[in-house]
């Protein structure tokens, strides 16, 4: 394990994130690590390309956010005037989406080493784009960015395997939670219906919508209900849905109030690049899970121990019904799930390791 070794003096590191604090990837792959970075002598500055105003306009107001995007791109370009002040730059996802990799190449020309961090199959938005011009111009972008990086940190094995084609210095750093914050409820809320819960964003809510037949079958007897947090306006016809807005200050409380957590996915290249973060949130809060066996989901979920992995609607219906009917099974699976997260998928486990990786990268660049 790469434990963080304190540097002799404070070393400046610039994180260039795609989004601001509202984005889970920024909070959980960067911001929650700041105390660990500070402990090992890294003086970190975080600059998002698209701030929270952009996401608010897009997700809450249905606006394009075009002006905020233009402002963000201008600010990102101007950052090149300052990058030599930093020993290391960490590029999360990519510096300028839908543009060639000239920003990352400029870092190299300026003699500033960079780390490339990604937790999604962002390369598929180019190499699988339906527009031929995007595929032709940008399909090689992410490989070039990876090739030029001093270090690559990938959220799972699928992403790491892709990165190893272009760079030998690749480390897997999963997206994890602080298990002291994401903890089980002290006293479960007494209620008549078992809450089957999901948390995410409107872009991934489609995976839940695709399983409408499941929710009709499982919640039809009114012994359980479906709760979606952050999905936006969704409708399932006859299925009653408790749709709630996502807020950072209520995120943990929402998750720990679930009785069962779900993560349906489509088995495609994009989904195989996902990091199973919903499952990590649920299990850390002692909530048993039912999930599609796609990508890293099959590693996070111990089938039959911490939850169930289901492919067909029939399997989903059977396993959800089993959990709805058996409170003791839910408790046992949830407890085993939390233990697994504490050992393998927690901030407490990965904080020192990521800080160590970046400290070593900064030291080698000095």
N, C-alpha and C positions, 0 to 999 in steps of 0.2 A: 504494500500500500504506500502511496506517495504522501506521507504525512507532511504537513506544512512546517518547514524550517524557517524561523524568523530571518529576514534579510538584515544586513548590517545597518541599513538606513531605509527610510521610507521610499518606496518605489512607486511611481505614478503609473497607473493602468487606466486606460480609457475603454469603457464598454459602449459599443454602438449597438443599441437594441433596435428592433424594428418598431416596437410599440412602447407606450408608457406603462405606468404602474397597473392600469386597468387590465392589461393583457396578462393571462396566467403565465405565459412563457417568460415574461419579464420578471414577474414577482418570484416565480419559483426556480428559475434558472440563474437569476442574477441577484435581485434585491435581498432575498432571504440569506444569502451567503455573505453579505457585507461584514457582519461581525467576525466571521472566520478570516476574511481577507485582511481586515484591520489587525487581527491578532498576529498575522505573520508578516506584517510590515508593508502591505500593499495599500497605497493611497488611491482609492478607486473613485472615478467620476463616471456617471452614467448619463448618456445622451440618447434619448429616443429619436428615431426618425419621424414617427407619427405619434403625437402626444395623446393624452386622454380626451382632449377636445375633439380630435378626429374620430375616435371610437364612439364617443357620445353622439356625434352627428350621424355616424353610420348606423349604429345599433339602436339608438333610442329615438332618433328623430327622422330616420329614413332619408337622410341627405347624403350627397356624394362625398362631402368632405374634401372637395377638390382644392379649395384654397388652402386648407391646412396641409394637404399633401404637397402642394407647391412650396409653401413656406418651409416645410420639413426638408425637402430636397435641397433647397437653397442653403439652409443651415448646415446640412450634411456636407455639401460641397465646400463650404467655407471652413469646415473642420480641418480640411487638409492643410490650412495655414498654420494649425496649432499642433499637429500630431507629433512633431519632433520633440515636444515637451514631455512626451510619455515614453516610458521604456517599452511598453507593450500595448497593443490595441486588440480588443476582443470584439470580433464581428459576429453578432448573433443573427443567423439566417442569411442575411446579405445586406450590404451597405445601401444599395440602391436597386430596389426591385424593378424588373422589366427594363433594365438597362444593362449594357455589357459590363464586364468586370473591371472597368477602368479605375474605379476607386481603389479596389484592392491592389491592382497593379501599381497605382500611384504610391501606396504605402511601401511597397517593395522598392520602388525607385528612390523613395525618400529615406530608405534605410531603416524603416520602422517595422519590426516584426509584428505579425498578427496571428491571433488564435481564431480559428473558425469554429463556431459552436452552432449546432443545429439539432432540433428535436422533432422535426417533421420532414417528410419527403418532399421538400421544397423543389428539388430538382425535377420532379415530375410535372410541376406546373409549366415547365418549359419543354421537356422532351416528350410529353404526352399532350401538349396543347393541340386543340383542333385546328388552329390556324397554322398553315405551313410556314408563314413568314416568322412566327415566333419560334417554331421548332428549328428553322434554318439558322436564325441569328443567335438564339439564346440557349439552345440545347447543350452547348459546351461550356456555358458560363460557370455553373457550380463546380464542375470538374476543375476548371482553371483556378477558381477561388481556393478549392481544397488543395490543389497542387502547390500553391504558393504559401500556404500556411506553415508557420513554425510548429503548430500543434493543432490537432482537430479533436474536439470533444463532441461525441455523438450520443444521442439519447437512448439508443438501443442497438442491438446487433445488426438489424437490417440496415440501419443508417451507417453503422461502422463498417460493415462489409462493402457498402458502396464506396465509402471514403477510402478504404484501403487500396482500391484500384489506382488511386492517384497520389497517395501519401502514406508513408510507412509509420508516421508518428500519430497514431489514432488511439484515443482512450474513450471507453464507454463511460459516460456520466449520466445516469438516469435522472429524470425529473422527479423529485422527491418532496416529502412534506416534513414539517416540524412536528414530530409526534407528541410534543408537549402541547402544541396548539390544536392539532387535529386529534382529539382524544374522545373516548366514549362519553355519552351523557352521564352525569352523576346519578340522575333518577329518570329512567325512561318515562315518557309521557303516556299516561293511561288513555286508551281510546278504543273505539269499536272496530276500526278498520286498520289493517296492516298497510303501511305506506311503502309503496314501491317507488323509489326515487331515482332521479337522473339530474345531473348538473352539467352545464356546458354552455354553448353559444348557439345562436340561430343556424350557423353554418353546419353544425354537426347534428342538429335536431332531426334532420332527414332520416337518420338511421333509426330513430325511434318511430317516426311516422311509418316507415316501411313495415314495422311489426304490428300494425293496427289490429290484425286478427288475434294476436297474442293478448293484447290489452283487453279486447272485447271478451275473450274467453276467461281470463283470470279475474278481471274486476266485475264481471257481469253479475255475480252473486252478492256483490256489495260487502264482501268480507275483506276486500282490499281496495286501495285506490292508487291512482297514478299521479305522481307529483313531478313536475318538470320545472327546474330552476334555470333561468337564463335562456330558455328556448325561444322566447318571443311568443307572438300569437300563434297557437297551433290548435287544430281541431281534428277530432277523430270520429265525427259523426255521433254515434250513440255512446261513445266512451266518455265518461266524466273525467276531466283533466283539471288538476289543481296547478295552474301555470303561475309561476312567481318570478318576479324580476331578480336578476343577480345583483348583489351588492357585496362589496368586499367585507363590510363590517358584519354581515350576516352569513357569509359563506360557510364558516365552520358550523354555526348553529343549524343551518339548513341540512348539511350533510349528516350531522350526528342525530338529526331527527328522523332520518330514514330508518325503516326496518329492514329493507332490502335495497341494495344498490344495483343498477343495471348499466351495462355498456354494450349495446348492440352495435355491430359494425358490418359493413359489406366487405367480403374478402377480395380486395383489389390491391393494386400496388400502393396507392395512396394510404389506405388504411394500415397496410403492413408496416408503414413507417411511423405510425403513432406510438406514443410512449405509455399508453395505458394509465394515464394520470388519474382519471376518474376512479379507477379501481383502487389506486393507492390512497386517494382521499377517503373512499368508503371504508376500506379495510382498516386504515389507521384509526378511524372512529368506531371500530368494532362492528361494522355493518357488513353482513355477508353479501356476496355478490353473485349475479348471474351475467355472463358475458359471452360474446362471440369468441371462438378460439382462433383469433386472427392476430398475427404478429406477436408482440411481447405479451399480450393478454394471456397466452398459454403458459408463460413463465410466471407471471404474477399470481394467477389463480391456481391453487392446488385443487384440482377437480375432485369434488367430494369431501374436501377437508376445509377449505376456506370459502368455498362457493361452488358454482357449477359452470361448466363450459358447454354451450348449446349452439347447434348449427341450425336445426330446423325449427319451424314454428311449434311442432308437436313437442320437441324437447324443451323449448322455452316454456310452453304451457305446463308441462308436467313438473319441471323443476321449480318454477315459481309457485305453483299450487302446493308442492311439497313444503316449501319454506313458509308460505302463508299459513299452512295448517299446523306447523310445528315450531312453536316459540322456543323450545329448548334447543332445537337444531340451529335456529338462527343465532342464539346466544353462543353456542359452542363454536360454530363456524366463525362468528365475528371475533371471538377471543383468539382463536388460532390465527386468524387473518391479521389482527393487530400485532401479535408476536412476530409474524413473518415480516411485516412492514418495519418494525423496530430493528430487526436484524439486517435487513437487506435493502430497504427502500426509504430510509429516513435521512433527514438533514443531519442528524447527529452522527450517522454513519458516513455520509458523503461530504459534509462540510470540510473536515480536515483534508480529505483527499483532493477535492477540487482546489482548495487553497494551495495545497502542495504542488499540484500540477502547474498552476499559474506562477507560483513562486519560482519553480525550477525553470519555466520558460523565460521569466523575466531575468533570472540570474544568468542563463545561457546567452541572453541577448545583450547583457551588460558588457 
